[in-house]
Amino acid sequence: MPRVKRGVIHLKKRKNLLAAVKGYTHRRKKTIKLARPAMLKAGVNAFRDRRAKKRTFRSLWLIQINAACREHGLSYSRFIDGLKKANIAIDRKILSELAKNHAPVFAKIIEKVKA
């Protein structure tokens, strides 16, 4: 059986690792010993924050909708209750977009909710 030398594989792994940590600060971008745990920790943070991002954006949408509703003399909770009673099924992301960028359309929705 011939001898297997793994230099090529080692260099490929090292090159890929150093490419993944490009842009990190100090020795974490240059040395394998510090780059590996830095990359693993970055992966953990990325995984966690992909889920936290959903919560963060939803709370942002609620704040934007509430602010737009208050301009028309309505609270957020009464607005959402009115939407459900009027059978208007628009999600909060679209409502916040309407409130922010299309104020006349949002005003018409508020009028339907108040009626």
Secondary structure, 3 states (H helix, E strand, C coil): CCCCCCHHHHHHHHHHHHHHCCCCCHHHHCCHHHHHHHHHHHHHHHHHHHHHHHHHHHHHHHHHHHHHHHHCCCCHHHHHHHHHHCCCCCCHHHHHHHHHHCHHHHHHHHHHHHC
